[in-house]
Amino acid sequence: MSTASATIALIDDDPSVRRSLAMLLDTRGWASVEFERAQDFLDDPQPERFGCLVLDVRIPGMSGLELYDALTRRAQRSLAYLPPVLFLTGHGDIPMVVQALKQGAADFLEKPADPRTLIDAIGRALASDREARRAHEGRAGLVASINELTPREREVLGEMIAGYLSKQIAAHLNISTKTVEAHRLRIYQKFNVHTSMELAARLRDVPPSLWQGSA
C-alpha cells in the first residue's frame, strides 16, 4: 500500500471531529473511513485494508485503549496484520497512552492536534506500514509452510527447535533415527532452509502453538 493511495480509519465518537479529520486527510489525497464506536471497527471484516488507525482514547463503551489491546491480542493470536495506531488523547490520558506506545502503538498527539503535526505523524505511520506489511507477508509465508506439516513433522519440528539431535528425537518419539532424518529433510524443504539454526531463526517470532499439536 503506497502512502499516496492509503485509506485511514478514523475512530472517534464525535462526528464533528471525524468530519474535520476526514477533510484534512483529503487535502493530502488520503481516503478515510469513519467509525463511531470501537466495536464498529473491531467488527470490520478487513481491518488490514487500512494503512493507519487514528484512534481517540476516550470512546464511550469500549475505549480506544481497550480496542487497541483487543486488536493486539487478536493479531498475536492469529498472526493477523495490525496497521499502525496513532492515538488522539487529552492531557490526563498521556500515562496510559505511553504504556500503549511501549506495547507497539505508533504515536500519540494531544487534542486539539495541530493539523501540520497530525499530517506528519500520519505520514510516518504510513511509511512504517509499508515496512510492517512486508514483514507480515514473510510471516504469512511461514504460516503456510507450517500448515503443510504433517502431525509427525510437527512433533519432530518441536524437538528440533528444542535443540535435540536426531538420535535423541528418535528416542523421544520411539521411531528410528533414519525416519527422523527423513522428516528433518522434508521440514527443511518446506521452510526452504538447510540447517536447524536457519529454521530456528525463521520461526523465532512465530508462536509455538501454531505448529504444536495436530494439523
Buried (B, 14 or more C-beta within 10 A) or exposed (E): BEBEEBBBBBBBBEEEBBBBBBEBBEEBEBEBBBBBBBBBBBEBEEBBBBBBBBBBBBBEEBBBBBBBBBBBEBBEEEBEBBBBBBBBBEEEBBEBBEEBEEEEBBBBBBBEBEEEEBBEBBBBBBBBBEEBBEEBEEBEEBEEBBEEBBEBBBBBBBBBBEEBEBEBBBEBBEBEBEBBBBBBEBBBEBBEBEEBEEBBEBBEEBEEEBBEEEE
